[in-house]
């Protein structure tokens, strides 16, 4: 996912521990797909 974001000139505004937190939530099925999409979209920023 991060490679796709980077190749398309975007960056994910999240500290490394935020990515670990989301990974753990996914692994434990504690987050729905819609919540994950909202989390990602809220942190995407276009690189200019």
N, C-alpha and C positions, 0 to 999 in steps of 0.2 A: 504494500500500500504506500509506504513512504517513497519508494522508487517511482511509482506512478505519479504521485503528487509532485515530486521533484522534476520529473521529465516534462511535466505540463506547466512549469513555472509557477507553482504554488508552494507555500510552506504551511506547515501545521504549527500554529502557535500554542505549543504545549511543552511544559518541561518534561524531561525524560521520565520522571516519576509519574506523570500523568498518563503516559503511554503504558507504563507497567501496571498502573491502577486499572486502566481500561482492559488490558490483556487479562488480568486476574478476574475482572467482572465477567468477561466473555467466557473464560475457562470454567467459571462456576455457574454459568447461566443466570447471573444476577442482573443482566441488562438485556432489554429487548432490542430488536433490530432497529426500531424507530428511535429509541433513545441513543443508540450508537450513531445512527445517521445524523441526528441532531447535534450530538457531541462533536462529530467531525466537522460538519458544516459551520458550526459556531466558531471553530478555531482555524478555518482555512483563510489564508490571505494570499492574494496574488502578488507575485514578485514583479516589480516593474523595472 
